[in-house]
Amino acid sequence: MLGCLLVLGFQATAQAAEPAKISRNEATSSFGQDVVFELEAESSSPIREVAFLYAFGVQPGDVPAYTEAEATWQPGTSIKASFTRDTSVEFLPVGVTVRYKWQLIAEDGTITETPEQSVLYQDTRFNWQEKSERGITVRWYDGDAQWGQDLLDSALGGLDRLEQRIGGSVDDPMTISIYSNTRDMRGALPPNSADWIGGQARPDLGLIIGSIEAGDQAELGRLVPHELSHLVLHQATDNNYGGMPVWFDEGLAVANQDSPDAGFKQMVERAAKNGELIPLRALASNFPSDPEKALLSYAQSESVVRYIESTYGIESITKLVAQFKSGVTDDVAVQTVLNRSLDTLDSEWRATLPAAQGSGPAQSLPDDTAPADRFSEQPRSSAPSNPGQPNAQAANQAVPLWIWLAGIGGLVLIVSGTIWIIRSSRQPRY
């Protein structure tokens, strides 16, 4: 009898521990509107908790950091759960892969977790064509197959140059979506994006979007290798401590272009002559918001990266990338690889440019001090202790002695006259 009870108890426990049965697990994407995730499940024990977990991007072999979202559902043995991501409010970039799974907990403690699934958020306004090679996928909707091949060739050429500079290869997939004009692309940008944006990279997700008219080889050679550089450098330097300086990231991206930006060299030389160059360390975190200064920042960054490569060799770029991978600052990286401070590097680079033009000789600066930048104000004279009064010593030296004597005499006459008037007014009248 006892043996039978034990067997029955074991069977009951085993039955209670059965996971929920999933009858539906789907996701539907509507570009510019939402992504809807839906689940239907049944369980022998009432389900008391439902969690929806999601993550973005696809990296081979990675363990995603899931975010939990609150789903809509009603407790019971048979449930329908859903979660909606409103993409008109919570923006999603074109081409992003959303990875997701559900977790159900029944009242008897049974936990059911669905296998990870994914849904691709795409711009469904256009009929896209695709070409892929070596982990790079290019997508376009305007232009023939040859245009698509040109896009892919440009990306692969940029990848080859970058892998030579960083001293290795990259494995994470990258997707490049090319619109034929900025009007079409605007619908794929975050709200309130600047009107002048011609392309955008999401290195953390391996995504690029850009606007290039089909057949425009010059813009193709500029935009695709440039934005691809950001993705490759992100993969090569990704760490938990810090990122690379903006001057290195953008400088390498501009240097990686097939089509150079017209006028960048002349812009840097003109800024040097006018004493308007920006200190290198000021370009480490952000570029100025002023369009002209921002453009100069790109031009300077490219010039500095090319100077490092031509002076210290391409291996110096490889070593700097390795330093940034370890999470150190640009001060430490430059000192370690080039054996000089960041300010010394800045000074050496400036010495290759035209000297600043002015009325007097340039101020001599210590070797490790960056020259004055275009944001600095002109030196001001020391203000007097009382700004409303002139300096007393200077005033005394400027006034002749005869003026002082005449003033004293006039003061004596005024005082004497005042005393006479007072006395006269007190005499009795008859």
C-alpha positions in Angstrom: 0.0 0.0 0.0 2.8 2.4 1.0 4.5 1.6 -2.3 1.4 2.4 -4.3 1.0 5.7 -2.5 4.6 6.7 -3.3 4.0 5.8 -6.9 0.8 7.8 -7.1 2.5 10.8 -5.4 5.4 10.7 -7.8 3.0 10.5 -10.8 1.0 13.5 -9.4 4.2 15.5 -9.0 5.4 14.7 -12.4 2.0 15.7 -13.9 2.1 19.0 -12.0 5.6 19.7 -13.2 4.6 19.6 -16.9 5.3 22.9 -18.7 2.6 24.9 -20.3 1.6 24.0 -23.8 2.3 26.9 -26.3 -0.3 27.0 -29.1 0.7 30.4 -30.6 3.9 32.5 -30.4 4.1 35.1 -33.1 5.3 38.6 -33.8 4.1 41.1 -36.5 5.9 44.2 -37.5 4.3 47.3 -39.1 6.9 49.9 -40.1 6.4 53.3 -38.4 3.6 52.0 -36.2 4.4 49.0 -34.0 5.7 45.6 -33.4 3.1 43.2 -31.8 4.1 40.1 -29.9 1.3 37.5 -29.1 1.3 34.3 -27.0 -1.4 31.7 -26.3 -0.7 28.9 -23.8 -2.5 26.3 -21.6 -1.4 24.8 -18.3 -2.8 22.3 -15.9 -2.1 24.7 -13.1 -3.3 28.3 -13.3 -0.6 30.7 -14.6 0.1 33.4 -12.1 3.1 35.3 -13.8 3.9 36.2 -17.3 7.2 37.9 -18.4 8.0 39.1 -21.9 11.8 39.4 -22.5 13.4 41.1 -25.5 16.8 42.2 -26.8 18.1 43.9 -30.0 20.7 42.8 -32.5 22.3 39.6 -33.7 25.8 38.7 -32.7 27.1 35.2 -33.2 27.5 33.3 -30.0 26.5 36.2 -27.7 24.3 36.0 -24.6 21.9 38.9 -25.0 21.0 41.2 -22.1 17.2 40.9 -22.1 14.9 43.7 -21.1 11.6 42.7 -19.4 8.4 44.4 -20.5 5.0 44.3 -19.0 2.6 42.2 -21.1 -1.2 42.3 -21.2 -2.9 39.1 -20.0 -5.4 37.5 -17.6 -4.5 34.8 -15.1 -5.9 31.3 -15.7 -5.1 27.9 -17.0 -5.6 29.2 -20.6 -4.1 32.5 -21.4 -3.6 35.0 -24.2 -0.8 37.4 -23.6 0.5 40.3 -25.8 3.0 43.1 -25.8 3.0 46.0 -28.2 6.0 48.3 -28.9 4.7 51.5 -30.4 7.5 52.5 -32.8 6.0 55.9 -33.4 6.9 56.7 -29.8 9.7 54.3 -29.0 11.8 54.5 -32.1 13.4 51.4 -33.7 16.1 51.6 -36.4 15.5 50.0 -39.8 16.9 46.6 -40.1 17.1 45.8 -36.4 16.4 42.3 -35.2 14.3 42.0 -32.1 15.0 38.8 -30.2 12.4 37.7 -27.7 11.0 34.9 -25.5 8.3 34.4 -22.9 8.5 33.1 -19.4 5.4 31.7 -17.6 5.1 30.7 -13.9 2.2 28.5 -12.7 0.8 28.5 -9.2 2.4 25.1 -8.6 5.8 26.7 -9.3 6.2 25.2 -12.8 8.3 27.5 -15.0 7.8 27.5 -18.8 10.3 29.4 -21.0 9.8 29.6 -24.7 12.8 29.2 -27.1 14.2 32.5 -28.3 12.6 33.8 -31.5 13.2 36.9 -33.6 11.4 39.4 -35.8 13.0 41.8 -38.3 11.9 45.4 -38.3 12.0 46.5 -41.9 10.9 49.5 -43.9 8.0 48.0 -45.9 7.4 51.1 -48.0 9.8 49.8 -50.6 10.6 46.6 -52.5 14.2 45.9 -51.3 16.8 43.9 -53.1 19.8 42.4 -51.2 23.3 41.2 -51.8 25.6 39.6 -49.1 29.2 38.6 -48.7 31.6 38.2 -45.8 29.0 39.2 -43.2 28.0 42.4 -45.0 24.5 42.7 -46.4 23.6 45.7 -48.7 19.9 46.6 -49.4 18.6 48.9 -52.0 15.3 49.5 -53.9 16.2 52.0 -56.6 18.7 50.9 -59.3 19.6 47.7 -61.0 21.7 44.7 -59.9 24.9 46.4 -60.9 24.2 49.3 -58.5 23.7 46.7 -55.8 27.1 45.1 -56.7 28.7 48.6 -56.6 27.3 49.1 -53.1 28.7 45.7 -51.9 32.1 46.3 -53.6 32.5 49.6 -51.9 31.7 48.1 -48.5 34.1 45.2 -49.0 36.9 47.5 -50.2 36.4 49.7 -47.1 36.4 46.5 -44.9 39.7 45.4 -46.5 41.4 48.7 -45.7 40.0 48.8 -42.2 41.1 45.2 -41.4 44.6 46.1 -42.6 44.6 49.1 -40.2 43.2 47.3 -37.2 45.3 44.2 -37.8 42.5 41.7 -37.7 39.1 40.7 -39.0 35.6 41.3 -37.7 32.8 38.7 -37.4 29.6 40.4 -36.4 27.1 40.8 -39.3 26.5 44.3 -40.8 23.5 45.6 -42.8 23.6 48.7 -45.0 20.2 50.0 -46.2 20.5 52.6 -49.0 17.7 55.0 -49.8 17.6 56.9 -53.1 16.9 60.3 -51.5 16.7 62.0 -48.2 13.0 62.4 -48.4 12.6 58.6 -48.4 15.2 58.2 -45.7 13.6 60.7 -43.4 10.9 58.3 -42.5 13.6 55.9 -41.2 15.3 58.5 -38.9 14.5 59.2 -35.3 12.1 62.1 -34.7 13.5 65.6 -34.9 16.6 64.5 -36.8 18.6 67.3 -38.4 17.7 68.1 -42.1 21.3 67.8 -43.3 21.8 64.1 -42.2 22.8 62.0 -45.1 23.5 58.8 -43.3 23.6 57.2 -39.9 25.4 54.3 -38.3 24.3 52.2 -35.3 27.6 50.4 -34.4 26.0 48.7 -31.4 23.5 47.0 -33.7 25.6 46.7 -36.8 23.3 48.9 -38.9 23.8 51.6 -41.5 21.3 53.7 -43.4 22.2 56.2 -46.0 20.9 58.3 -48.9 22.6 57.9 -52.2 21.0 58.4 -55.6 21.5 55.3 -57.8 24.6 55.7 -59.9 26.2 58.4 -57.8 29.7 56.9 -57.5 31.2 59.9 -55.7 28.7 59.8 -52.8 28.9 56.0 -52.7 32.6 56.2 -52.2 32.2 58.7 -49.4 29.3 57.5 -47.4 29.5 53.7 -47.4 33.2 53.3 -46.4 32.9 56.1 -43.8 29.9 54.7 -42.0 31.2 51.1 -42.3 34.4 52.3 -40.4 32.3 53.2 -37.4 30.8 49.7 -37.3 34.2 47.9 -37.7 35.9 50.1 -35.1 33.1 49.5 -32.6 33.6 45.8 -33.0 37.3 46.1 -32.7 37.4 48.3 -29.6 34.2 47.3 -27.8 34.8 47.0 -24.0 33.1 47.6 -20.7 35.3 50.6 -19.7 35.2 53.3 -22.3 35.1 54.2 -25.9 37.7 55.6 -28.3 38.1 59.4 -28.8 35.9 60.9 -31.4 38.9 62.4 -33.3 40.3 58.9 -33.9 36.9 57.4 -34.8 35.9 60.1 -37.2 39.4 60.7 -38.5 39.8 57.0 -39.5 36.3 57.0 -41.0 37.1 60.0 -43.3 40.5 58.5 -44.2 38.8 55.2 -45.1 36.6 56.9 -47.8 37.1 56.1 -51.5 36.0 59.7 -52.3 37.8 62.3 -50.2 35.8 65.3 -48.9 36.5 68.2 -51.2 38.3 71.1 -49.5 39.2 69.4 -46.2 43.0 69.9 -46.7 42.5 73.5 -47.7 40.2 74.0 -44.7 42.8 72.8 -42.3 45.5 74.9 -43.8 43.3 78.0 -43.7 42.5 77.4 -40.1 46.2 77.0 -39.3 47.0 80.3 -41.0 44.2 82.1 -39.1 45.1 80.5 -35.8 41.7 78.8 -35.6 42.8 75.1 -35.2 41.0 73.2 -32.4 43.1 71.5 -29.8 43.2 67.7 -30.3 42.1 66.9 -26.8 39.0 69.1 -27.3 37.9 66.7 -30.0 38.0 63.6 -27.8 34.4 63.5 -26.6 32.3 65.7 -28.8 32.5 67.9 -31.9 31.2 71.5 -31.8 27.5 72.0 -32.7 28.4 75.0 -35.0 28.4 73.5 -38.6 31.6 75.3 -39.7 33.5 74.2 -36.6 32.1 70.7 -36.8 33.3 70.4 -40.4 36.7 71.7 -39.4 36.7 69.0 -36.6 36.2 66.3 -39.2 38.9 67.7 -41.4 41.4 68.1 -38.5 40.7 64.6 -37.3 41.4 63.1 -40.7 44.6 65.1 -41.0 45.9 63.9 -37.6 45.1 60.3 -38.3 46.9 60.5 -41.7 49.9 62.2 -40.0 50.1 59.4 -37.4 49.9 56.8 -40.1 52.5 58.4 -42.4 54.9 59.3 -39.6 54.7 56.3 -37.3 53.5 53.6 -39.7 50.2 51.8 -40.2 51.2 49.5 -37.3 50.7 52.5 -35.0 47.1 52.7 -35.9 46.8 48.9 -35.1 48.4 49.4 -31.7 46.2 52.4 -30.9 43.1 50.3 -31.7 44.4 47.7 -29.3 44.9 50.3 -26.6 41.4 51.6 -27.0 40.1 48.1 -26.8 41.6 47.9 -23.3 39.5 51.0 -22.4 42.3 53.5 -21.8 42.1 57.2 -22.6 43.6 58.8 -25.7 46.3 60.4 -23.4 47.4 56.9 -22.2 47.1 55.3 -25.6 49.1 57.9 -27.5 51.8 57.9 -24.8 52.0 54.1 -24.8 52.1 53.7 -28.6 53.9 56.8 -29.8 55.9 57.6 -26.7 54.8 61.2 -26.5 51.9 63.0 -24.9 48.7 63.9 -26.7 49.6 67.6 -26.6 53.1 66.9 -28.1 51.4 64.9 -30.9 49.2 67.9 -31.5 52.1 70.3 -31.6 54.1 68.0 -34.0 51.1 67.8 -36.4 50.6 71.6 -36.3 54.3 72.0 -37.2 53.5 70.4 -40.6 50.9 73.1 -41.4 51.3 76.7 -42.5 52.3 79.0 -39.6 49.7 81.3 -38.2 49.7 84.8 -39.7 49.7 87.8 -37.3 51.2 91.2 -36.5 53.8 89.7 -34.1 55.7 86.5 -33.6 53.8 83.5 -32.4 53.9 82.9 -28.7 56.3 80.2 -27.7 54.6 77.3 -25.9 56.0 74.4 -23.8 56.4 71.2 -25.8 53.4 69.5 -24.1 51.0 72.4 -24.3 48.4 72.7 -27.1 48.4 76.1 -28.9 45.5 78.5 -28.2 42.4 77.5 -29.9 39.7 79.3 -31.9 37.4 79.3 -28.9 39.8 81.3 -26.7 39.0 85.0 -26.2 41.7 87.7 -26.6 43.6 88.5 -23.4 42.0 91.2 -21.3 43.7 94.0 -19.3 43.5 93.8 -15.6 40.5 95.7 -14.3 41.1 98.4 -11.6 39.9 97.7 -8.0 37.0 100.2 -8.6 35.9 100.0 -12.2 34.1 103.3 -11.9 37.2 105.3 -11.0 40.5 105.9 -12.9 43.8 105.0 -11.3 44.7 107.9 -8.9 48.4 107.9 -9.6 47.9 108.1 -13.3 45.4 111.0 -12.8 47.8 113.0 -10.7 50.5 112.6 -13.2 48.3 113.8 -16.0 47.0 117.1 -14.4 49.3 120.2 -14.5 50.1 122.0 -11.1 48.5 125.4 -12.1 45.1 123.7 -12.4 45.4 122.3 -8.9 46.3 125.8 -7.5 43.5 127.5 -9.3 41.1 124.9 -8.0 42.2 125.5 -4.4 41.9 129.3 -4.8 38.3 128.9 -6.1 37.4 126.7 -3.3 38.7 129.3 -0.7 36.5 132.0 -2.4 33.4 129.9 -2.3 33.8 129.1 1.4 34.5 132.8 2.3 31.5 134.0 0.4 29.3 131.4 2.0 30.4 132.5 5.5 29.7 136.2 4.7 26.2 135.5 3.5 25.3 133.5 6.6 26.6 136.3 8.9 24.7 139.0 6.9 21.5 137.1 7.3 21.7 137.1 11.1 22.1 141.0 11.4 18.9 142.6 13.1 16.6 144.6 10.9 14.9 147.9 12.0 
